[in-house]
Amino acid sequence: MDAPEAARVVLSYPEGLSDWGRDQVETDRYRSYFARVMDEVAVGDVREEFVDVGCCGDSLDVPFRVERIEAGGGGDDADETRGDGLDGTRGDTVDTAVVTSETTVDYETRDGDVDGGWRVQSAAGPSGSNTEAG
């Protein structure tokens, strides 16, 4: 492996994500999902992931962008605090790293909206390419 292992990855999502959507992505299972499915990441990478909109089994795609990556841990003290990602002892900021099951995933918001809510199920939904039923 050429890229270091990521100790912490900070992903952003649009601030216009609904409260329901935020409740979904803030769960431990959602963060664990990212740690399982992301492989090598780079600052600026964008990946769309679905979020349950809470009705009729539909989903909404949310763009998550990699904002920061911290690699290494800076010694034995860092190993004791590896789980929280908030103590500032994580290591160096890098441009590319490999995500592992030990990587902490944190979030922040960025400017932008997410089309969703009831529009997800309508002809005017986020893709804009739905055809009218006839």
Buried (B, 14 or more C-beta within 10 A) or exposed (E): EEBBBBBBBBBBBBEBBBEBBBEBBEEEEBBEBBBEEBEEBEBEBEBEBEBEBBEEEBBBBBBBBBBBBBBBBBEEEBEEBBEEBEEEBBBEEBEBBBBEEEBBBBBEEEEEEBBBBEEBBEEEBBEEEEEEEE
